[in-house]
Amino acid sequence: MTKAELRREFRAKRKALSYQEYNQRNEQIFELFRQHFPVTQPTTAHCYLASEEKREAGTTLIIMHLLASPQVTVATPRSHPGGNLTHHLFTRDTSLDTNRWNIREPLASEPLVPTEELDWVIVPLLAFDRMGYRVGYGQGFYDRFLAQCRPDVLKIGLSLEPPVGRIPDINNHDVPLNYVIIPQQVFTFSE
């Protein structure tokens, strides 16, 4: 299936999830994240703020877990015209706004975190394949952002569904992930 077909199919799958099933899958993803990604040294983690309305893989438990560690700095994205993201320090007191896609994001006045300081990037996706490539919402925000990250940054996707075999219309701008966590397991990809 092409990216456009996968977007349609996986949006429909998300929409069909009951609230209970959605929450259960998010809790399973969090437990696997906690087990497989312990913080053993100072770490700066970028994490998207999930949209419950869109049934994105939840990040609230992950963010609260990261904030509980004194050696972790958390940054969340803010989108800008032209398809770019900035990364803003996130704390329990961060002020949030809602953008044109009805996604929560930090106010532009929140302190910036430079891309080169990021060690982990927790990435939203609609679908992914067995090679570690993802299908996002089609705006290219994360592909542009991931291309700017240090080569050693850990790219961790979160998905409510298992992978598809292969996304046929991958292009030069698509950046593969290192890991994807689904409710049942963690997938690891080598570059």
Secondary structure, DSSP 8 states (H G I E B T S, - for coil): --HHHHHHHHHHHHHHS-HHHHHHHHHHHHHHHHHH----S-EEEEE----TTTT----HHHHHHHHTSTTEEEEEEEEETTTEEEEEEE-TT--EEE-TTS-EEE-TTS-B--GGG-SEEEE--SEEBTTS-EE--SS-HHHHHHHHS-TT-EEEEE-SS--BS--TT--TT----SEEE-SS-EEE---
